[in-house]
Amino acid sequence: MRTISTLCLTVLAALALPGCNTNSTEIELANFIDAHVAEVDPLSARANLTYWEAATTGKPEKWDTLKAQQLEIRRIYSDREDFAQIKAFREAGGIRDRRLARQLDKLHYGYLKNQIEPVLLQQIVELDNQIQETYNSYRATIDGEQVTMSDIYTIMTTEENVATREAAWRASKEVGNVIIKDFLRLVKLRNRAARQLGFDTFHTMIVVTGEQDVAELDKIFAELDAQTRGPFAKLKRELDAILAQGYGIAPTALRPWHYHDPFFQRTPLVYELDLDRYYKDRDIEGLAKTYFAGVALPVDDILARSDLYDREGKYPHAFSQDVDRHGNVRILCNLQDTERWMETILHELGHAVYSKYHDPAEPWMLRVPAHSFTTEAIAMLFGRLSRNAAWMQEMLDLSDAETAEIKTVSDRYLRFQQILFARWAMVMYQFEKALYADPEQDLNGLWWDMVEKYQLVNRPDGPADAGWASKLHFTTAPCYYHNYMLGELLASQLHHHIVSKVLKLDSDASLSYVGDERVGRYLRKSVLAPGALYPWNEMIARATGEPLTPKYFVEQFIK
């Protein structure tokens, strides 16, 4: 099916209307794109549905089907004749139609990273899917009893017995040791493919084909390290004193299982108030539905397609999926009545509304976010609300006294959470870059070097194992984690613009967005609808008046 823009190009050229600026290269490119989309659109939708079925059921036959479907799609993008034609379009120049030019960019990077010899490509796809199947279906054990990740999160958040906490923490890492041999094989295969394409490592290839620059990322993370190091150390000392007192040990005796997340990427709820109590027995799904409707971003249809509650064989975490770029958007969660899962569903629905509210008139290839980190920004903008006192008051119908009590603690939690996440993102970014630079080094020891440097968490006694590989992003979203941090920066930038320019407020004190349709209307027009029409920094400048900057994140959470 032709897109509106390419159909118009062809008609205008055929009529040879006076003043028509369409040239033959643009017509050829439009026809190439039409043929490509006609082939890839149904295949990608079919593969996405298969992935959904595999993730929600854990059935091995679904993973086998997915492997074949993904390989079929990647073979399209590995076609050397097509890639030569794409390069010829780029070298010819003269593509003046903005939409055609952006689609050409997307095609170029999509094909470039798949120009791999067929045997190697098949090995990568098969091994990748094998690891994901093992990861998704694996269930750890505590004292011989199988547990889910939801069980582990509950134990690490609420359990007072240190031995049980340690057992839960170690259980969360089991799958890393199960998959490590295959995963390191996959790392080496990915590197081999990247080097065939002229990149030094797979990490560099993913960054460059994602329209980013390694040196610029290094600079951003160095700046964040300098900005957050001191504030984080202070907050961490305060937290360690509270935790140590509760466990009856010295702060120096604290180990990873004393914190409330397997990777210490979330702030433990240990201050004067436990935010989980306000979500106890609440309808987490209903709260999310009500909230998004109130900001003119209704999600009823998304939730109707979604899979929201835990069960055997199901993927243990959460994600959002745009199945077909034609409106079939859904999320997967494993909801419980806790602050963690309130944040998670708000976050995943943030991704989902980005997919749902793309302008359907835009070409299929541009009905995606401007960049993966820009959809993370929308997810984070909404996910932060689960710890926002004003939001909690309005959504949970709390009294002024309760809200005042919450605010002191929730502001502290939110600030700590953002600084903590920046430190955690540094671990992931620096470790993964080092992993692909030299997969033969002592990775287990390197992991704890990074954790101790950036998170100030003491490593366990004894030999280090491959528990780090239990972090699902190493397999399912390789070399991606820096985008979460860029998303946090952009979320703060968008928040600042909404407060100062959209809502025209002097400050964001007591701001929750609840029931304010101006928020949704602004996001739909300036961020969601354009999709990938503009390169990511141009979209950000158009939406906020300036390119991406860390200054609003620093102002909001550090200074």
Secondary structure, DSSP 8 states (H G I E B T S, - for coil): ---HHHHHHHHHHHHT-TT----HHHHHHHHHHHHHHHHHHHHHHHHHHHHHHHHHH--HHHHHHHHHHHHHHHHHHT-HHHHHHHHHHHHH-----HHHHHHHHHHHHHHHTT---HHHHHHHHHHHHHHHHHHHH--EEETTEEE-HHHHHHHHHH---HHHHHHHHHHHHHHHHHHHHHHHHHHHHHHHHHHHTT-SSHHHHHHHHTT--HHHHHHHHHHHHHHHHHHHHHHHHHHHHHHHHHHTS-GGG--GGGSSSTTS-S--S-SSS-THHHHTT--HHHHHHHHHHHTT---HHHHHH-B-S--TTS-SS-EEEESSSSS-EEEE----SSHHHHHHHHHHHHHHHHHHTS-TTS-GGGSS-SSHHHHHHHHHHHHGGGG-HHHHHHHHT--HHHHHHHHHHHHHHHHHHHHHHHHHHHHHHHHHHHHHH-TTS-HHHHHHHHHHHHT-----SS---SGGGGSTHHHHSTT-THHHHHHHHHHHHHHHHIIIIIS--S--TT---TT-HHHHHHHIIIIITTTTSS-HHHHHHHHHSS---SHHHHHHHT-
